[in-house]
Amino acid sequence: MKDSKGEILGVLGGDISLADFARLTSGIKFGETGYLLVADNNGKILIDPKAKEHEFKDLKSLGGGYAQLAASSDRLTTVQMDGVSYESFVYTSPKNGWKYFALVPRPEMMAAANKLTLTLIATGLLVLVAGLGMTILLGRKMTGPIRSLASSMHEIAAGDGDLTRRLPLDSEDEVGLLARQFNAFVAKLHGVMQKVVSSSGHLELAVGEVSSGSLDLSSLTEQQAASLQQTAASME
């Protein structure tokens, strides 16, 4: 302990028995059957929940997977212990040099990884199906009004040129704007055709009048010719 000036006033110490430490770490589990193995800085096993008889023995002297643990550094290591393949995560304490080995049976780890893979695949498939469904719905929503517009235009075109019909204005989007402009075009075309029909009526009336005048002129000409013939005959 230090005072406000940084001078040492005293040292506070404490210890914990190995039994207490063992009870403290016995509850640590990795997966279903994984466990924690602890060795001191000299490589002697302090805690081995799977084999109490190995405690205070040197890792290297036990051979096999224990020797592999003794030679491993702070990384993931695969070891074989008692016929079981373990994935070992090694951590070395920077304060006392103790090594902590988190041992997880490889089949358990692979089962968890496979489960996660299946979950990800299932999630991906669900997202894909949902995306396809949304794409189909959006496609129908976009093409539906266009098909309806095309059908209405076909009915107008196939209805003996009925220019009094109009397209329905069901939306304010681009399709609705197209229908509105088409209706305006048909309305103008209808007006032009009405003017043409009216002009045709006037023209037909004028032609009739001209034809009637021509007949009157022809009759008058014939009468004058007859008069001339009578005058010539009397003079003879």
C-alpha positions in Angstrom: 0.0 0.0 0.0 1.3 3.6 -0.8 0.5 7.0 0.7 -0.4 10.1 -1.3 3.3 10.7 -1.9 3.8 7.3 -3.4 5.8 5.9 -0.4 5.2 2.3 0.6 3.3 2.0 3.8 3.0 -1.8 3.9 2.1 -4.9 2.1 -1.2 -6.7 2.1 -1.1 -10.4 1.3 -3.4 -13.3 1.2 -3.5 -16.9 -0.1 -5.9 -19.5 -1.2 -5.6 -23.1 -0.8 -5.3 -25.5 -3.7 -8.5 -27.2 -2.6 -10.4 -23.9 -2.6 -9.0 -23.1 -6.0 -10.0 -26.6 -7.2 -13.6 -26.0 -5.9 -13.6 -22.6 -7.6 -12.6 -24.0 -11.0 -14.6 -27.2 -10.8 -17.7 -25.4 -11.9 -16.2 -24.2 -15.1 -17.5 -26.2 -18.0 -16.8 -25.9 -21.7 -19.6 -27.3 -23.7 -21.2 -30.5 -22.3 -18.1 -32.4 -21.1 -15.2 -29.9 -21.6 -13.2 -28.9 -18.5 -10.3 -26.7 -17.3 -6.8 -28.1 -16.6 -4.3 -26.0 -14.7 -0.5 -26.4 -14.6 2.0 -24.2 -12.7 5.0 -22.4 -14.3 7.1 -25.6 -13.9 4.7 -27.7 -15.9 3.2 -29.6 -12.9 -0.5 -30.3 -13.0 -2.3 -28.4 -10.2 -5.9 -29.2 -11.2 -7.2 -32.1 -13.4 -10.9 -32.8 -12.8 -10.8 -35.8 -15.1 -7.9 -37.5 -13.3 -7.2 -36.5 -9.8 -4.2 -38.9 -9.6 -2.4 -36.7 -12.2 -2.2 -33.7 -9.9 1.3 -32.6 -8.9 2.7 -34.7 -11.7 4.7 -33.3 -14.6 2.8 -32.9 -17.8 5.7 -34.2 -19.9 6.1 -37.3 -17.7 2.5 -38.4 -18.4 3.2 -38.5 -22.2 0.6 -38.5 -24.9 -1.7 -35.6 -25.0 -0.3 -34.2 -21.7 3.1 -33.9 -23.4 1.5 -32.1 -26.3 -0.1 -29.7 -23.8 3.3 -29.1 -22.2 4.8 -28.2 -25.5 2.0 -26.0 -26.7 2.0 -22.2 -26.7 -0.9 -19.8 -26.3 -3.0 -21.0 -29.2 -5.5 -23.6 -30.3 -4.1 -27.1 -30.2 -5.5 -30.5 -31.0 -4.5 -33.3 -28.6 -5.4 -36.9 -28.0 -6.2 -37.9 -24.4 -7.6 -41.2 -23.3 -8.7 -42.0 -26.8 -10.6 -38.7 -27.2 -9.6 -35.9 -29.5 -9.7 -32.5 -27.7 -9.4 -28.9 -28.9 -7.3 -27.1 -26.3 -7.3 -23.4 -25.8 -4.1 -22.4 -24.0 -3.7 -19.3 -21.8 -0.5 -18.4 -19.9 -0.9 -16.0 -17.0 1.6 -13.1 -17.3 1.8 -12.8 -13.5 2.7 -16.3 -12.3 3.3 -18.2 -15.5 0.5 -20.7 -14.8 -1.1 -22.3 -17.8 -4.8 -22.8 -18.2 -5.9 -25.4 -20.7 -9.6 -25.2 -21.8 -10.2 -28.7 -23.2 -13.3 -29.3 -25.3 -14.0 -32.6 -27.0 -13.6 -32.2 -30.7 -16.9 -34.0 -31.6 -18.8 -31.6 -29.3 -17.1 -28.6 -31.0 -17.9 -29.9 -34.4 -21.5 -30.7 -33.4 -21.9 -27.1 -32.3 -20.2 -25.8 -35.5 -22.4 -28.1 -37.6 -25.5 -26.9 -35.7 -24.4 -23.3 -36.3 -23.8 -24.1 -40.0 -27.3 -25.6 -40.3 -28.8 -22.6 -38.6 -27.0 -20.2 -40.9 -28.1 -22.3 -44.0 -31.7 -22.4 -42.8 -31.7 -18.7 -42.1 -30.1 -18.0 -45.5 -32.8 -20.1 -47.2 -35.6 -18.3 -45.3 -34.1 -14.9 -46.3 -33.8 -16.1 -49.9 -37.4 -17.3 -50.0 -38.6 -14.1 -48.4 -36.6 -12.1 -50.9 -38.0 -14.1 -53.8 -41.5 -13.6 -52.4 -41.0 -9.9 -52.1 -39.6 -9.7 -55.6 -42.6 -11.6 -57.0 -45.0 -9.3 -55.1 -43.3 -6.2 -56.2 -43.1 -7.5 -59.8 -46.8 -8.1 -59.8 -47.5 -4.8 -58.2 -45.5 -3.1 -60.9 -46.6 -5.1 -63.9 -50.3 -5.5 -62.9 -51.3 -1.8 -63.6 -49.3 -2.0 -66.9 -51.2 -5.1 -68.0 -54.5 -3.5 -67.0 -53.5 -0.4 -69.0 -52.6 -2.5 -72.0 -55.8 -4.4 -71.8 -57.9 -1.2 -71.7 -55.9 0.2 -74.7 -56.6 -3.0 -76.6 -60.3 -2.8 -75.8 -60.4 0.8 -77.1 -58.5 -0.2 -80.3 -60.7 -3.2 -80.9 -63.9 -1.4 -80.2 -64.5 0.0 -83.8 -62.4 3.1 -83.0 -64.7 4.2 -80.1 -63.0 7.4 -79.1 -65.4 8.1 -76.3 -63.9 5.5 -74.1 -61.3 6.4 -71.6 -58.7 4.5 -69.5 -59.3 4.2 -65.8 -57.2 6.5 -63.6 -56.6 4.3 -60.5 -53.2 5.6 -59.4 -50.9 8.6 -59.2 -47.7 6.8 -60.3 -46.1 6.6 -63.7 -48.9 4.2 -65.0 -51.6 6.7 -63.9 -49.7 9.5 -65.6 -49.5 7.4 -68.8 -53.2 6.7 -68.7 -54.0 10.4 -68.1 -51.8 11.5 -71.1 -53.4 8.7 -73.3 -56.9 10.0 -72.3 -55.8 13.5 -73.2 -54.5 12.3 -76.6 -57.7 10.4 -77.3 -59.8 13.4 -76.3 -57.9 15.6 -78.7 -58.1 13.0 -81.5 -61.9 12.7 -80.8 -62.2 16.5 -81.2 -60.3 16.4 -84.4 -62.5 13.6 -85.8 -65.6 15.5 -84.8 -64.4 18.5 -86.7 -63.6 16.3 -89.7 -67.1 14.8 -89.6 -68.6 18.2 -89.3 -66.5 19.5 -92.2 -67.5 16.4 -94.2 -71.2 17.3 -93.7 -70.7 20.8 -94.9 -68.7 19.6 -97.9 -71.4 17.1 -98.8 -74.0 19.9 -98.6 -71.9 22.2 -100.8 -71.4 19.4 -103.3 -75.2 18.9 -103.4 -75.8 22.6 -104.0 -73.2 22.6 -106.8 -74.7 19.6 -108.4 -78.2 21.1 -108.2 -76.8 24.4 -109.7 -75.2 22.4 -112.5 -78.5 20.7 -113.3 -80.3 24.0 -113.4 -77.6 25.5 -115.7 -77.9 22.4 -118.0 -81.6 22.8 -118.2 -81.3 26.5 -118.9 -78.8 25.8 -121.6 -81.1 23.3 -123.3 -84.0 25.8 -123.2 -81.8 28.5 -124.8 -80.7 26.0 -127.5 -84.3 25.1 -128.3 -85.2 28.8 -128.5 -82.4 29.4 -130.9 -83.5 26.5 -133.0 -87.1 27.9 -133.2 -85.8 31.4 -134.1 -83.7 30.0 -136.9 -86.6 28.0 -138.3 -88.9 31.0 -138.4 -86.3 33.1 -140.2 -86.1 30.5 -142.9 
